[in-house]
């Protein structure tokens, strides 16, 4: 069965009180529309049509991709009118209508809905609501067969008692859609062309309206203001926490944990409170992450330990490696197996070999550090001359004394040593001690300055 997907994303979102188009407001650091597009892609459709209007240029600029086609709804005249803007691009057997501000809809739910569609049957997604105010009501006959959807503003008092609400998500036979859209009327309280009127037309044409029910209200909740946006964020995080725990992750407190990207996890992973995972993060078995850590676009190999308050961005930690507390690993950093990075150490585009150590208070940039080498406190690689970057290369078993400055480009051979406080400006051969500091002088009888009266 071929499938076209239409995503309605033209609304202004005035209640957001923002210059940003509503569908670009983020849930878990991704625009709401981005979530919907990803879900649509998971269904492997023939095409994805995104109907845009308010802030169209911003939406297109942010989310443009080869597999998306954008249709413009210049005037917001209702959901039926919005779908009609995409009609010239639709040719599949089935058309699925989604909404750019409903980011938590699950692919599995949509797959069940699509399974209902045939030449003489369409699929409608509904939801049971504790408070259906504002929702269109699903009107059924005495046998439970769907007859129509009545919008809240047009509903009678009796119809407003119905708790089954319309989500707006609809899957229909493609060959019927153009006819139904062409017959829509705007004779209603809003003066708009409602897509929901298609249901009554389908019934009148002899089609069956089959329904699928969403798992819960949050799955189909749209965000019209920042309060609802925060509810979606909270629900998304709880959903991700449950999924990770089901895969073998211990979360010290699932309420204090955020996922803002794509996370792959192994077994027996432990994550403490206030941890944020961003971008693409791979966490292998037996990894431990301490509290207050931010980890972005990084790989944590088996048994790695990230201690409290550390920040990793574009880094890779080898098996059994550890860092922190208060470590910062910037893009291009790779720690070998059992390497150690301590407190207040920053690495950028640096590779530490197996068992190498940088215990505290150091900056290592554009550096290659061999196995078992030890970096003393206060060491820095001077890798930038104001215009260009240069590399520092150390062999194995190198010992760098505290407070050393290594002026790149420079190489230090295997088992070489630098004396504490040295400024190293030239290569150090293997098995050599480099001392690059001024000779100490002691001045006897020196008087310390005193404050003038």
Secondary structure, DSSP 8 states (H G I E B T S, - for coil): --EEEEEEE----GGG-SSS-GGGSEETTEEHHHHHHHHHHHTT-SEEEEEE-TTHHHHHHHH--TTEEEEE-SS---HHHHHHHHGGG--SSEEEEEETT-TT--HHHHHHHHTT-BTTEEEEEEEE-SS-TTS-EEEE-TTS-EEEEE-GGG--TTGGG--EEEEEEEEEEHHHHHHHHHT----STT----TTHHHHHHHHTT-EEEEEE-SSGGGG---SSHHHHHHHHHHHHHHHHHHHHHTTEEES-TTSEEEEEEEEE-SSEEE-TTEEEEEEEEE-TT-EE-TT-EEES-EE-TT-EE-TT-EEES-EE-TT-EE-SS-EE-TT-EE-TT-EEEEEEEEEEEEE-TT-EEEEEEEEEEEEE-TT-EE-TT-EEE-B-SS-B--EEE-TT-EE-TT-EEESSEEE-TT-EE-TT-EE-S-B-TT-EE--S------TT--------
